[in-house]
Amino acid sequence: MFVPAPFAFKEKTEQLAFIDEYAFAVLVSQNLQATHIPLLARQDGDDLVLEGHVARGNPHWKKLNNTESLAVFAGPHAYISPTWYASSPNVPTWNYVAVHAKGHLNTLDDTATLEVIDRIMDKFEPDMAHPASGSAQADYQQKLLRGIVGIQLRVTSLEGVRKLGQHKSAADKAGVYNGLVNTGRHDALDLIDYMQCHQIACPED
């Protein structure tokens, strides 16, 4: 990924927080197949791993075992008009945030896959009770396993980019803020929220 120096996003703790918030990733393998799935990060000893599952009916998983792969996590993004800046000249651009995770990918056995499912449910459905114990739980688990394949990406590198106009003047940042607000678009408003959280965008005084 091309990351100009002013937009480098290198802090691992913040990268992991970003992955946790924007967990829906694009998983790309060497044959350029891609699958859109949620991936959760966790530490496994000294290693960072990303885990999730794909539909068993998706032929992509058959090419994933023991391969180098890339997971792309994308955050808020929006078009930026050159007319929004206080200074000139400027060019149209796109502001965005992304993290790329490269690593070695393998499929998981049934036991590990069920553990991944539990972690995903705990994150996205924390109030949902786990299935009852005993035969009912076993039947439920077997039904799940017939339809999915667990995967794990053992991360070898993380790259991040925050292209948010942070190198611009205060007047230019205010212009971008106002321009995004005036579009009324959900993606633009999401980008404003992110930029404000990182003290990059602000309304004009």
C-alpha positions, 0 to 999 in steps of 0.5 A, a space after each residue: 500500500 502506498 502511504 505518503 509520510 504525512 498520512 502514515 498510521 503506524 501505532 499498532 495499538 491504534 491500528 488494532 482499535 481500528 480493526 476492532 471498530 471496522 471489522 468487516 474486511 476484504 480477504 484477498 488471496 494470491 489468485 486475486 479472489 476476494 471475500 468480504 467477511 468480518 475478522 477479529 484480532 487477538 494475540 496468540 503468544 507473540 503473534 497477532 492473528 485474525 480469525 473469521 469464517 467463510 461459507 463452505 459453499 464459497 469456493 474461495 476457502 479451498 484456495 486459502 489453506 497455507 497461503 499468503 493473503 491480505 486482509 483490507 480494513 476500510 474506515 470512513 471515506 468521502 470525496 473532498 472538493 477543491 472548492 471547499 478549501 480556503 487556499 488555492 489552487 487545490 485538486 479534488 481528492 478522497 479522504 479515507 482511513 485503511 489498515 492492511 494486514 498481510 500474513 500466512 493463512 490457514 483453515 481451522 479445524 472444527 474445534 477452533 472454528 467453534 471458538 471463533 464463532 463464540 468470539 464473533 457472537 460475544 462481540 456482535 451479539 453479547 446479549 444473546 445466550 449461548 445454545 443450551 448444553 447437551 445434545 441441543 448444543 451439539 446439534 446446533 454446532 454441527 449445523 453451523 459447521 456444515 455451512 462454514 469453514 473457519 480461517 486464521 490469518 497469522 499476521 506478518 505485517 500491518 500497514 495503515 494510512 490516514 489521509 484526512 487532510 491533516 497537513 492542511 491549514 486550519 482554514 482549509 480544515 474548516 472548509 472541508 468540515 463545512 463542505 462535508 456537512 453540507 453534502 448531507 451524505 452519511 459517508 461524509 458525516 461518518 468521516 467528520 465524526 472520525 476526523 473530529 475524534 482525531 482532532 483533524 476537522 473542526 467547524 469554522 469559528 
